[in-house]
Every structure is written in C-alpha cells, then in structure tokens.
Amino acid sequence: MNKALHKAEATADHKEDIFVDKTVPHFGFIHSIRCYFYALAILFNAFPSGTPGVPQITFQELNLRLYHTAILHDLGWTNTTEGLDHPAHAMSFELHGGIMAYDHLHATAPALDAYQVGDIVQSIFLHTSQWAGGNSSATGMLMHLSAFFDGAGYDTFGQGFFDPVINRTTVQEIEKAYPRADFGPQAIHTLDEQLEEKPNSLLSHFPGGIATVTNAILLEEIVPLNE
C-alpha cells in the first residue's frame, strides 16, 4: 500500500477497531476501514495545505478526527442488542450511529475536547447528506467523499468525478488489503431495510431518492485486482 498512507495509518489510535467490529456486521467494519484509507488518499491528492481563505488544521489533528469519524461512521448499522436497544435506535442510522459515537467517545476518549467530538459526530450525522451550498469541515467532507466513493466508485458524482482525486493503484491496494467481498449486496440490503423501518431517514431526501444511492452501489471491486 502507498507509503504515505501506511505512515498516516500508523499514527492512528486503533482502540476503536475492536469495538466497531463487535458492534456492526463485519462487512460494515471493513467498509469503515476502507473509507479511512480512501479519505487519506483524497486528502493527500486534493486537499492542498495553505489554501487562502481556508481554515488550516494540522495533519496530526485531522488524522485523529478522521480516524474516529471513519471507523465509527456506520455504528447505526448495528445488529447488537445493546445497539438496537439504544434510545436513539428509531432515528435515521446516521443520527443513531452519531449519538452512539458521541456516547462512546465520552466514555473512552475523555482527552477529546468539545470541538473535536463535535466535528467527529457532526461529520457522522451528515455523511450521507448533500447540500447545494454552505460550509463543511475537512473531516466532514472527507467522510462524505470516501463513503460514497467506497459505495459507487469513480463515477459517484458524475462521469470520472474521482479520476483526478484518487489513484487506481492505491484503490486496488486498499481493496486487496480490505476486500469488498459481498459488501455491495449487503450494503444495498441494509439501506433498503433502514428505509423500510425508518421511512423518514435522511437518505430519503437524497436527490432522486434512495434508489439513486442503492442502484449506484458497485457489486464488485472498484478497481479489478487483475487490472
């Protein structure tokens, strides 16, 4: 895998991995890991530092927030008794998962301040939402882009949208390390199930409706391993 991604990943605190792998289906956990790596790759290629007018954040700080956000972002897909009994379980999965993440971070990461937790949790809340305008933190934008990229690949937001943003060899290496396997069908089933149980879910407001999202999810690798 790309040396820069390895170096960045090595600085992340992996205490969350075990918790998430026990809380969500395994395909969701592996999806979350891929999202973290894709977010790093997008960051290195498309988020130049020192951009005039853009609030700056150190890589160390952004990586900290990004790791927590990516790994925890789909806690709302939980199938555990504890997760399904959570007081927020009837909410849209982004909100359910974000509130679970808020509770978890306060219990296990007391060193994080209100601004760090706020950025992480709000980025989870909004990771499936699209807006015509407004402001987003780097954490929130990278979470949004990486989640949709892992779902639908290079053409997610239009033909070749991600082509200049993330290298195909990098994607191939990430998918080899963390295989998609049956992620596509499982994700489609999970989202359909979520909308059936919670018809007012945030994804119901997605342009074109939930079918726009589920129809775009790839059933195979984004980049074939033999390419």
C-alpha positions in Angstrom: 0.0 0.0 0.0 1.1 3.6 -0.6 3.9 4.5 1.9 2.3 7.8 2.8 -1.0 6.0 3.7 0.9 3.5 5.8 2.7 6.2 7.6 -0.5 8.1 8.3 -2.3 4.9 9.4 0.4 4.1 11.8 -0.2 7.3 13.7 -3.9 6.4 14.3 -5.2 5.1 17.6 -6.7 1.7 16.8 -8.6 1.2 20.0 -11.9 1.8 18.1 -11.4 -1.2 15.8 -12.3 -3.9 18.2 -15.4 -2.0 19.4 -16.7 -1.4 15.9 -16.0 -4.9 14.7 -18.2 -6.2 17.6 -20.9 -3.6 17.1 -21.6 -3.7 13.3 -21.7 -6.5 10.8 -18.1 -7.3 9.6 -18.8 -6.0 6.1 -19.6 -2.7 7.6 -16.4 -2.7 9.7 -14.2 -3.4 6.7 -16.1 -0.7 4.7 -15.2 1.8 7.5 -11.5 0.9 7.3 -11.5 1.3 3.5 -13.2 4.7 4.0 -10.5 5.8 6.3 -7.8 4.9 3.8 -9.7 6.5 0.9 -10.2 9.6 2.9 -6.4 9.8 3.5 -5.7 9.3 -0.2 -8.2 12.0 -1.2 -6.6 14.3 1.4 -3.1 13.8 0.0 -4.2 14.4 -3.6 -7.0 17.0 -3.4 -6.7 19.0 -0.2 -3.6 21.2 -0.5 -2.4 22.9 2.6 -2.1 26.7 2.9 -5.1 27.4 0.6 -6.0 31.1 1.1 -9.2 31.7 3.0 -9.5 28.1 4.2 -9.1 27.5 8.0 -6.0 25.4 8.5 -5.7 22.2 10.6 -2.6 20.2 11.3 -2.3 16.8 9.7 -2.0 15.1 13.1 -5.2 16.7 14.3 -7.1 16.0 11.1 -5.9 12.4 11.1 -7.1 12.0 14.6 -10.6 13.3 13.8 -10.7 11.4 10.5 -9.8 8.1 12.0 -12.5 8.3 14.7 -15.1 9.5 12.2 -14.4 6.9 9.5 -14.2 3.9 11.9 -17.4 5.0 13.8 -19.4 6.4 11.0 -21.8 3.4 10.4 -22.5 2.4 14.0 -26.1 2.9 13.1 -25.8 -0.4 11.1 -25.5 -2.2 14.4 -27.2 -5.5 14.9 -26.3 -6.0 18.6 -28.8 -6.0 21.4 -27.1 -3.0 23.0 -27.2 -1.0 19.8 -30.8 -1.9 18.9 -31.9 -1.0 22.5 -30.1 2.3 22.4 -32.5 5.3 23.0 -31.6 6.7 19.5 -32.4 3.4 17.6 -35.5 4.7 16.0 -33.6 7.6 14.3 -32.1 7.6 10.9 -29.0 5.4 11.0 -26.6 8.4 10.6 -28.1 10.0 13.7 -28.4 6.8 15.7 -24.8 6.0 14.9 -23.6 9.5 15.6 -25.2 9.5 19.0 -23.7 6.1 19.8 -20.4 7.5 18.7 -20.9 10.5 21.0 -21.6 8.3 23.9 -18.7 6.0 23.1 -16.2 8.9 22.7 -17.2 10.5 26.0 -16.7 7.1 27.7 -13.5 6.0 26.1 -11.7 9.2 24.8 -12.0 11.8 27.5 -9.0 13.7 26.2 -11.0 14.8 23.1 -12.5 18.3 23.6 -16.0 19.5 22.6 -14.7 20.8 19.3 -13.1 17.5 18.3 -16.0 15.4 19.4 -18.4 17.9 17.8 -16.6 17.7 14.4 -16.4 13.9 14.5 -20.1 13.4 15.5 -21.5 16.1 13.1 -19.5 14.5 10.3 -21.1 11.2 11.0 -24.6 12.8 11.2 -24.1 14.4 7.8 -22.0 11.8 5.9 -24.8 10.8 3.5 -26.3 14.3 3.1 -25.8 16.5 0.0 -26.2 20.3 0.2 -26.3 22.9 -2.5 -24.1 25.3 -0.5 -22.7 26.0 2.9 -19.6 25.1 4.8 -18.1 21.7 5.8 -15.1 20.8 7.9 -12.3 18.9 6.2 -13.3 15.9 8.4 -16.9 16.1 7.2 -16.1 16.5 3.5 -13.6 13.7 3.5 -16.0 11.4 5.3 -18.7 12.2 2.8 -16.5 11.7 -0.2 -14.9 8.5 1.0 -18.2 6.8 2.0 -19.7 7.5 -1.4 -16.6 6.5 -3.2 -16.5 3.1 -1.5 -20.1 2.6 -2.4 -20.1 3.7 -6.1 -16.6 4.3 -7.2 -15.1 6.8 -9.6 -18.4 7.9 -11.2 -20.3 8.6 -8.0 -20.9 12.3 -8.6 -20.6 12.2 -12.4 -18.5 10.5 -15.1 -14.9 10.3 -13.9 -15.5 12.6 -10.9 -12.9 10.9 -8.7 -10.3 10.2 -11.6 -8.0 13.1 -10.7 -8.5 12.6 -6.9 -7.5 9.1 -6.1 -5.1 6.8 -7.9 -6.4 3.5 -9.2 -3.4 1.5 -8.0 -4.0 2.9 -4.5 -7.6 1.8 -4.6 -6.5 -1.6 -5.9 -4.1 -2.0 -3.0 -6.7 -0.9 -0.4 -9.3 -3.3 -1.8 -6.7 -6.1 -1.8 -5.9 -5.5 1.9 -9.6 -5.0 2.9 -11.7 -6.9 0.3 -15.1 -5.8 -0.7 -16.3 -9.4 -0.8 -20.2 -9.2 -0.6 -20.2 -5.5 0.6 -22.4 -4.4 -2.4 -25.4 -6.7 -1.8 -25.1 -6.4 1.9 -25.0 -2.6 1.8 -28.0 -2.4 -0.5 -29.9 -4.8 1.7 -29.0 -2.7 4.8 -30.0 0.6 3.3 -33.3 -0.8 2.0 -34.0 -2.3 5.4 -33.2 1.0 7.1 -35.6 2.9 4.8 -38.4 0.4 5.3 -38.0 0.7 9.1 -37.5 4.4 9.1 -39.2 6.0 6.0 -38.2 9.5 7.1 -34.5 8.6 7.1 -32.0 11.2 5.9 -31.3 9.2 2.8 -35.0 9.5 1.7 -34.1 13.2 1.0 -31.2 12.3 -1.3 -31.7 13.7 -4.9 -33.5 11.1 -6.8 -34.4 9.1 -3.7 -32.8 6.1 -2.0 -32.9 4.2 -5.3 -30.3 6.6 -6.7 -28.0 5.5 -4.0 -28.6 1.8 -4.0 -28.6 1.5 -7.8 -25.2 3.1 -7.9 -23.5 0.7 -5.3 -21.0 -1.5 -7.0 -21.3 -5.2 -6.7 -17.7 -5.9 -7.5 -14.3 -4.2 -6.9 -13.9 -0.5 -7.8 -10.7 -1.5 -9.5 -10.4 -5.1 -10.6 -7.5 -6.9 -8.8 -6.2 -8.1 -12.2 -6.1 -4.7 -13.8 
